[in-house]
Amino acid sequence: MNLSKREFVQLLGAASVAGFGLGRQAHAAAASPYELPPPFKGPGAVSLLHMTDCHAQLLPIHFREPSVNLGFGSQLGQLPHLVGEQLLKAAGIRPGTAEAHAFSYLDFERAARRYGKVGGFAHLATLVKRLKASRTGALLLDGGDTWQGSATSLWTQAQDMVEACKLLGVDVMTGHWEFTYGQQRVQEILDKDFKGRLDFVAHNVKTHDFGDDVFAPYTLREINGVPVAIIGQAFPYTPIANPRYLVPDWSFGIREQELQQQIDAVRAKGAQLVVLLSHNGMDVDLKLAARVSGLDVILGGHTHDGVPLPVAVKNRGGQTLVTNAGSNGKFLGVLDVQVRNGRAAEFHYRLLPVFANLLPADAQMQALITKLRAPYAARLAEPLAVTEGLLYRRGNFNGSWDQLLCDALMQAQGAEVAFSPGFRWGTTLLPGQTITREFLMDQTAITYPHTTLTEMSGEMIKTVLEDVADNLFNPDPYYQQGGDMVRVGGLSYRCTPTAGMGARIDEMRLNGRLIEAGKRYKVAGWAPVSEEAAQAGSKPVWELVEGWLKASPGGRVAPRRLNSPTLVGAAGNPGMA
């Protein structure tokens, strides 16, 4: 797809508007989004490139941003809890432009067909090489959720992503879904593939027995004469959100006090710029930034928020910039810093959309991707059905991909209710696209994919919904695990996000009748975190859904009718379309 010169100029919006200058104006517009104004030069100039949450997507894809990302209390109307027109207005991005498509769900299908796919490691590699060539000593930082999210990453135990990241030139990394391959596999990759070439940092992962560091807490690099400390913050709730049996010897946590100690320690060693490479989720990072001092920047991930503007958070040491760089390979964050007299004096930040149509594929990376995928090409490409509606996942509540999974789980297992995890990763399909095995695996490729069918009392169903709602809407970010609401099939309910714990869910109905607390119902699900469920021998979710798709009448899947809850108290919320 070719874009006119005018569209090229419009496409700059995300880069020029997102320029954030402390001490001087944001950069003026250039002729294309990738012809950026020059960075700082000479001694004291530091540049960091940031990617996160690519979820193993080696090829360009479509990915729809959320239409619901609710925030309440102090989070109301603040980034990242702005969607659609509200987000574009806050960032100064013109509706209808390519950058509006990158950062919002608005008119998604038309815009996706017009501007094409995003991401892809071959196109990302081209952008990384250009930026590193123009920024002496620039480092590429990976915020994690890199090794999981595709069929090939699952089938190779992440080796495809490891090889791609080595070629891409990742310098420093932290993790989350990486840990779902198990302790032994993570250590094997670090010892065999990354040793001497890539630093995996996570100050908040300790051994259960003696509290020793599992990974290096930080790395100290010198860039243009500036000692730069990069501290790692892995996802703090890994053993809760994912199976504990996969990391039995490791403990996690936010570890705010320990982070302050790490900051003080690297400052004592001469660090003039201190960066937290975080997988906390943006709300947690915003709170953390206000409670520690001496931290210059948080390059964040986990909640998949494509945030075009950094947020400056005041604290007792001055202020900390907090960013979040989206997901699925859609964006690359660019942070330029000028350090003077031993302190960071100026920052300029941009979040660049990675449009596959505007960035030629890097030949080396493309050749590697082709080689990595070749043994699985026929298996990946097998058609299962054609979708007649838009299939997407992202949002606080049900997406159409999630609804498809719930419908398949109920119908295939004869269940009355279905639960599907509130995962945010997974590619988007446009109406008329073929659902191949690869696209189904993009939604389901995890190491604990087992399906379940259990009897639950009405009281237990409410408890499940209340627990997840508290995780999502707890007013204290430290009690949020950064997921979205469990996706629900069959059951309708009402949700009051601002209510207290245990009082957010009511009006639960099945076929129009209120659920009875003491009655038992057949509930289908998948991705159980208990080891017993993993050993039960049930079908993996993709096998069950694949059969359901192949049995679709005429090989076509009708648009899904979303089973979203009735929301109370969310009218007019800027985080809701």
C-alpha positions in Angstrom: 0.0 0.0 0.0 1.4 3.4 -1.0 0.8 6.5 1.0 0.8 10.1 -0.4 3.3 12.7 0.8 0.5 14.3 2.7 -0.2 11.1 4.5 3.5 10.7 5.3 3.4 14.1 6.9 0.3 13.2 8.9 1.9 10.0 10.0 4.5 12.1 11.9 1.9 13.2 14.4 2.6 10.4 16.9 6.3 11.3 16.8 6.1 15.1 16.8 3.3 15.4 19.2 4.7 12.8 21.6 8.0 14.7 21.7 8.4 15.6 25.4 10.9 18.3 26.2 12.0 19.4 29.6 13.8 22.6 29.0 12.9 23.1 25.4 10.0 22.7 23.0 9.1 19.4 21.4 10.6 18.6 18.1 9.1 20.1 15.0 7.5 17.9 12.4 9.6 16.2 9.8 8.9 14.7 6.4 8.1 11.2 7.7 7.7 9.6 11.1 11.1 8.1 10.9 13.0 11.2 9.9 13.3 12.5 13.4 15.0 15.7 14.5 18.6 15.1 15.5 19.2 13.7 19.0 21.6 15.2 21.5 25.2 14.9 20.5 28.6 14.5 22.1 29.5 13.8 25.7 26.4 13.5 28.0 24.1 12.4 25.2 22.2 9.1 26.0 19.7 7.4 23.8 17.6 4.4 24.8 15.2 2.4 22.5 12.4 0.5 24.2 10.1 -2.3 23.1 7.8 -4.4 25.2 5.1 -7.0 25.1 5.6 -8.1 21.5 4.2 -11.5 22.4 6.3 -13.5 19.9 4.8 -11.8 16.8 7.6 -12.1 14.2 5.3 -11.0 11.3 3.4 -7.8 10.7 -0.2 -8.0 12.1 -3.3 -6.0 12.8 -3.9 -5.1 16.4 -6.9 -3.1 17.6 -6.4 -0.8 20.6 -9.0 -0.9 23.4 -12.3 0.9 23.4 -12.6 0.4 27.2 -9.8 1.1 29.7 -11.5 2.4 32.8 -9.9 4.4 35.5 -11.5 5.7 38.7 -10.5 8.0 41.5 -7.1 9.5 41.0 -6.9 7.5 37.7 -10.0 9.1 36.2 -9.2 10.9 33.0 -5.5 10.3 33.3 -3.2 8.2 31.1 -3.3 5.4 30.4 -7.1 5.5 31.1 -8.1 7.4 28.0 -9.3 5.8 24.8 -10.4 6.8 21.3 -11.2 10.5 20.9 -10.2 11.3 24.4 -6.7 9.9 24.0 -6.2 11.6 20.6 -7.3 14.9 22.1 -4.9 14.6 25.0 -2.0 13.8 22.7 -3.0 16.4 20.0 -3.4 13.7 17.3 -5.8 14.4 14.4 -8.6 11.8 14.0 -8.6 9.9 10.7 -4.8 10.0 10.4 -2.4 7.0 10.4 -1.2 7.9 13.9 -4.8 8.0 15.1 -5.2 4.4 13.8 -2.0 3.4 15.6 -3.1 4.7 19.0 -6.9 4.1 18.9 -9.7 1.7 17.9 -11.5 4.4 15.9 -12.9 3.3 12.6 -10.5 0.3 12.9 -11.5 -1.8 10.0 -11.4 1.0 7.4 -8.1 2.4 8.8 -6.5 -1.1 9.0 -7.2 -1.7 5.3 -5.9 1.8 4.4 -2.7 1.9 6.4 -1.8 -1.8 6.5 -0.3 -4.0 9.1 2.0 -3.0 12.0 5.0 -4.5 13.6 7.0 -7.5 12.4 10.6 -8.0 13.5 12.0 -7.5 10.0 10.5 -4.0 9.9 11.3 -3.3 13.5 14.9 -4.3 12.8 15.1 -1.7 10.0 13.9 1.0 12.4 16.2 -0.1 15.2 19.3 -0.1 12.9 18.4 3.4 11.7 18.0 4.8 15.2 21.2 3.1 16.5 23.2 4.5 13.6 22.1 8.0 14.4 22.5 7.7 18.2 26.0 6.7 19.3 25.9 4.0 21.9 22.1 3.7 22.0 20.8 0.6 23.8 17.8 -1.5 22.9 15.8 -2.5 26.0 13.1 -5.2 26.0 10.5 -5.0 28.7 9.5 -8.7 28.5 6.5 -10.8 27.3 8.7 -11.5 24.3 9.0 -15.3 24.2 5.2 -16.1 24.4 2.2 -15.6 22.2 2.7 -17.6 19.0 2.6 -21.2 17.9 6.3 -21.2 16.9 7.4 -19.7 20.2 5.5 -22.5 22.0 6.7 -25.3 19.8 10.3 -24.2 19.9 10.2 -23.4 23.6 10.9 -19.7 22.8 14.0 -20.5 20.7 12.6 -18.6 17.7 12.2 -15.5 19.7 15.6 -15.9 21.3 17.3 -16.0 17.9 15.3 -13.1 16.6 16.1 -10.9 19.7 19.8 -11.7 19.4 19.8 -10.6 15.7 17.7 -7.5 16.6 20.4 -6.4 19.0 18.5 -6.4 22.3 20.9 -5.3 25.0 18.9 -5.5 28.2 15.8 -7.4 29.1 13.4 -8.2 31.9 10.5 -10.7 32.0 7.0 -12.1 32.8 5.5 -14.7 30.4 9.1 -15.9 29.8 8.8 -17.6 33.2 5.9 -19.8 32.0 8.5 -21.9 30.2 9.8 -22.9 33.7 12.8 -22.1 35.7 15.1 -24.6 34.0 14.3 -23.3 30.5 14.8 -19.7 31.4 18.2 -20.4 33.0 19.2 -22.5 30.0 18.5 -19.6 27.6 20.4 -17.1 29.8 23.4 -19.4 30.2 23.6 -20.7 26.6 22.2 -17.9 24.4 22.4 -14.6 26.3 25.6 -15.0 28.3 28.0 -12.2 27.3 25.7 -10.6 24.9 22.4 -9.7 26.6 21.7 -8.7 30.2 18.6 -10.2 31.8 17.8 -8.0 34.9 15.2 -8.3 37.6 16.0 -7.0 41.1 12.6 -8.3 42.5 13.0 -12.0 41.8 14.6 -13.9 44.8 15.1 -17.4 45.9 12.5 -18.8 48.3 15.0 -20.3 50.7 17.6 -17.6 51.3 16.2 -14.6 49.4 19.2 -14.4 47.1 19.0 -12.7 43.7 18.0 -15.0 40.9 19.1 -12.6 38.3 21.3 -9.5 38.2 19.3 -6.7 39.7 20.7 -4.1 37.3 23.4 -3.5 34.6 25.6 -0.4 34.6 26.6 0.8 31.1 28.6 3.8 29.9 27.1 5.8 27.0 29.1 8.8 25.7 30.8 9.2 29.0 27.6 8.8 31.1 27.3 5.9 33.5 23.7 4.6 33.0 22.1 2.2 35.4 19.2 0.0 34.1 17.4 -1.8 36.9 15.0 -4.6 36.1 11.5 -5.1 37.5 10.0 -8.4 36.4 6.2 -8.8 36.7 5.7 -8.9 40.5 2.6 -11.2 40.5 4.0 -14.0 38.3 3.2 -16.9 40.7 -0.4 -15.6 41.2 -1.3 -14.7 37.6 0.5 -17.8 36.2 1.2 -21.3 37.6 3.4 -21.2 40.7 4.6 -24.7 39.9 6.5 -23.4 36.9 8.7 -21.2 39.2 8.6 -23.1 42.5 11.9 -21.9 43.9 11.4 -18.2 43.1 9.6 -15.4 44.8 8.4 -12.1 43.3 6.9 -8.9 44.4 7.0 -5.1 43.9 9.7 -4.7 46.5 9.5 -1.0 46.7 12.0 -0.7 49.6 14.5 -3.0 47.8 14.2 -0.9 44.7 15.1 2.3 46.6 18.1 0.4 47.9 19.1 -0.5 44.4 18.7 3.1 43.2 20.9 4.3 46.1 23.5 1.7 45.3 23.9 2.5 41.6 24.0 6.2 42.4 26.8 5.5 44.9 28.6 3.7 42.1 28.4 6.8 40.0 25.3 6.3 37.9 24.2 9.6 36.4 21.0 8.3 34.8 18.9 5.6 36.5 16.2 3.8 34.5 13.7 1.2 35.6 12.9 -1.4 32.9 9.6 -2.4 34.3 6.9 -5.0 33.7 4.7 -3.7 36.5 1.9 -2.2 34.4 1.5 1.5 34.1 -0.8 2.2 37.1 1.7 0.4 39.4 4.6 2.3 37.8 2.9 5.7 38.4 2.4 4.9 42.1 5.9 3.5 42.4 7.4 6.6 40.7 5.8 8.8 43.4 7.2 6.8 46.3 10.9 6.3 45.4 13.5 8.9 44.7 16.5 9.1 42.4 14.8 7.3 39.5 14.9 9.3 36.3 12.7 7.2 34.0 10.5 4.2 34.0 10.2 2.4 30.7 7.2 0.3 31.4 5.1 -2.6 30.0 2.7 -5.4 30.9 -0.6 -3.5 30.5 -0.1 -3.0 26.7 -0.9 0.7 26.9 0.3 2.6 23.8 0.8 5.9 25.5 2.0 8.7 23.2 3.0 11.0 26.0 5.3 10.3 29.0 3.8 11.2 32.4 6.0 13.2 34.8 5.5 12.1 38.4 6.7 14.3 41.2 8.5 12.7 44.2 10.8 13.8 47.0 13.8 13.5 44.7 12.3 15.6 41.9 10.4 13.8 39.3 10.3 10.6 37.3 9.1 10.1 33.7 6.8 7.1 33.3 6.2 5.6 29.8 4.5 2.5 28.4 5.3 1.3 24.9 2.2 -0.7 23.7 2.4 -4.3 22.5 2.6 -6.8 19.7 5.6 -5.0 18.0 3.4 -2.0 17.1 5.6 0.6 18.7 9.2 1.5 19.5 9.9 4.0 22.3 12.8 6.5 21.7 14.2 8.3 24.7 16.9 10.9 24.2 18.6 12.4 27.3 21.1 15.1 27.8 23.1 14.7 31.0 24.9 17.7 32.4 27.0 18.1 35.6 26.2 14.5 36.5 22.4 14.8 36.3 19.8 14.3 33.6 19.0 17.8 32.4 16.7 17.3 29.3 14.5 14.5 28.1 12.9 14.0 24.7 10.6 11.0 24.2 8.7 9.6 21.3 6.6 6.5 20.8 7.0 5.6 17.1 4.4 3.4 15.4 6.0 0.6 13.4 4.1 0.6 10.1 5.2 -2.3 7.9 4.2 -0.4 4.7 6.7 2.5 5.5 9.6 0.5 6.8 11.3 -2.0 4.4 12.0 -5.4 5.8 15.5 -5.9 7.0 17.0 -8.7 4.7 18.9 -10.5 7.5 16.0 -10.5 9.9 13.5 -11.6 7.1 15.8 -14.5 6.2 16.0 -15.6 9.8 12.2 -15.4 10.2 11.7 -17.4 7.1 14.2 -20.0 8.3 12.6 -20.3 11.7 9.1 -20.7 10.4 9.9 -23.0 7.5 9.5 -26.3 9.5 6.0 -25.2 10.6 4.7 -23.3 7.6 2.1 -25.9 6.4 0.9 -26.5 9.9 0.5 -22.8 10.6 -1.3 -22.0 7.4 -4.0 -24.7 7.6 -7.4 -22.9 7.2 -10.0 -23.5 9.9 -12.9 -21.1 9.0 -13.5 -17.6 7.6 -14.6 -14.9 10.0 -17.5 -12.7 9.0 -16.9 -10.2 11.8 -13.9 -8.3 13.3 -12.0 -10.5 15.8 -10.1 -8.6 18.5 -9.3 -9.1 22.1 -8.0 -6.0 23.8 -10.2 -4.2 26.4 -11.4 -4.4 30.0 -14.3 -6.7 29.1 -15.1 -9.2 26.4 -13.6 -8.9 22.9 -14.9 -10.8 20.0 -12.0 -13.3 20.0 -12.7 -13.9 23.6 -16.4 -14.4 22.8 -15.5 -16.9 20.2 -13.5 -18.9 22.6 -16.3 -18.8 25.2 -18.9 -19.8 22.6 -16.7 -22.7 21.5 -16.0 -23.9 25.1 -19.7 -23.9 26.0 -20.9 -25.6 22.8 -18.2 -28.2 22.6 -18.5 -29.2 26.2 -22.2 -28.7 26.9 -21.6 -26.0 29.5 -24.0 -23.3 30.7 -21.3 -20.8 31.5 -17.8 -20.2 30.2 -14.8 -18.4 31.6 -11.8 -17.3 29.5 -8.8 -15.5 31.0 -8.5 -11.7 30.5 -5.5 -12.0 28.3 -4.5 -8.9 26.3 -2.3 -10.5 23.7 -3.5 -11.9 20.4 -3.7 -10.6 16.8 -6.8 -8.9 15.3 -8.5 -10.4 12.2 -10.5 -8.3 9.7 -13.9 -9.4 8.4 -13.3 -11.9 5.5 -10.0 -13.1 6.8 -9.3 -16.8 7.1 -8.8 -18.1 10.6 -5.7 -20.3 10.2 -4.2 -22.5 12.9 -1.6 -19.8 13.4 -4.2 -17.1 14.2 -6.0 -19.4 16.6 -2.7 -20.1 18.3 -2.0 -16.4 18.6 -4.9 -16.3 21.1 -4.1 -19.5 23.0 -0.4 -20.4 22.8 0.5 -21.0 26.5 2.3 -23.7 28.4 -0.8 -24.5 30.5 -3.6 -24.6 27.8 -5.8 -27.3 29.4 -9.6 -27.0 29.1 -11.8 -27.6 32.2 -15.4 -28.5 32.8 -16.5 -28.1 36.5 -19.6 -27.7 38.5 -19.7 -24.4 40.4 -22.3 -23.1 42.8 -23.8 -19.7 42.1 -22.0 -18.4 45.1 -18.6 -19.6 43.7 -19.3 -18.0 40.3 -19.9 -14.7 42.1 -16.7 -15.1 44.1 -14.7 -15.7 40.9 -16.1 -12.6 39.3 -15.6 -10.5 42.4 -12.0 -11.5 42.8 -11.1 -10.6 39.2 -13.0 -7.3 39.4 -11.1 -6.4 42.5 -7.9 -7.1 40.7 -9.0 -4.8 37.9 -10.7 -2.0 39.8 -9.0 -1.9 43.2 -8.3 1.8 43.9 -4.8 0.9 45.1 -2.6 0.0 42.0 -0.4 -2.2 44.1 -3.4 -4.6 44.5 -4.0 -4.6 40.7 -2.3 -7.4 38.8 -2.8 -5.6 35.5 -5.1 -8.0 33.8 -8.5 -7.5 32.3 -11.8 -8.9 33.5 -12.4 -12.6 33.0 -14.3 -13.1 29.8 -17.8 -14.6 30.4 -20.0 -16.7 28.2 -23.6 -17.5 28.8 -24.0 -15.6 32.0 -25.0 -11.9 32.1 -24.2 -9.7 35.1 -24.0 -6.1 36.3 -20.7 -4.6 37.4 -20.2 -1.5 39.6 -16.4 -0.8 39.4 -16.5 1.9 42.1 -18.1 -0.4 44.7 -16.1 -2.0 47.5 -14.6 -5.5 47.5 -17.2 -8.2 47.2 -19.9 -5.7 46.2 -19.1 -5.0 42.5 -21.0 -7.9 40.9 -24.8 -8.5 41.0 -27.7 -9.3 38.7 -26.1 -12.5 37.6 -28.6 -14.2 35.2 -28.6 -17.3 33.1 -31.2 -17.4 30.3 -32.9 -14.4 32.0 -33.2 -16.1 35.4 -31.2 -15.0 38.5 -28.4 -17.3 39.5 -29.1 -19.1 42.7 -26.3 -19.1 45.3 -26.8 -22.7 46.3 -27.5 -24.2 42.8 -24.7 -25.8 40.8 -23.9 -24.9 37.2 -21.7 -26.5 34.5 -18.8 -24.1 33.8 -16.3 -24.4 31.0 -12.9 -22.8 31.1 -9.2 -23.1 30.2 -5.7 -22.1 31.4 -6.0 -23.4 35.0 -3.0 -22.4 37.1 -3.1 -25.5 39.4 -0.6 -28.3 38.8 -3.4 -30.9 39.4 -5.4 -29.5 36.5 -2.4 -29.5 34.2 -2.0 -33.2 35.0 -5.6 -34.1 34.4 -5.0 -34.8 30.7 -7.8 -32.6 29.3 -7.6 -31.3 25.7 -5.7 -28.1 25.1 -8.0 -25.3 24.2 -6.8 -24.9 20.7 -7.7 -28.5 19.9 -11.2 -28.0 21.2 -11.7 -24.7 19.4 -10.2 -25.9 16.2 -12.8 -28.7 16.0 -15.5 -26.2 16.6 -14.3 -23.8 13.9 -14.0 -26.6 11.3 -17.6 -27.6 12.0 -18.8 -24.0 11.4 -21.7 -24.0 8.8 -20.3 -23.3 5.4 -16.9 -22.8 6.9 -17.8 -19.4 8.1 -18.1 -17.9 11.6 -20.7 -15.2 12.1 -19.9 -12.0 13.9 -19.8 -12.6 17.7 -22.4 -10.9 19.9 -20.4 -9.6 22.9 -21.6 -10.8 26.3 -20.4 -7.7 28.2 -21.7 -6.7 31.6 -24.0 -3.8 32.3 -21.8 -1.1 33.9 -22.9 1.1 36.7 -21.2 4.5 37.3 -19.0 4.4 34.1 -21.1 6.8 32.0 -18.9 9.6 30.6 -15.7 7.9 31.8 -12.9 9.0 29.4 -11.7 5.4 29.5 -14.9 4.1 27.8 -16.1 4.7 24.2 
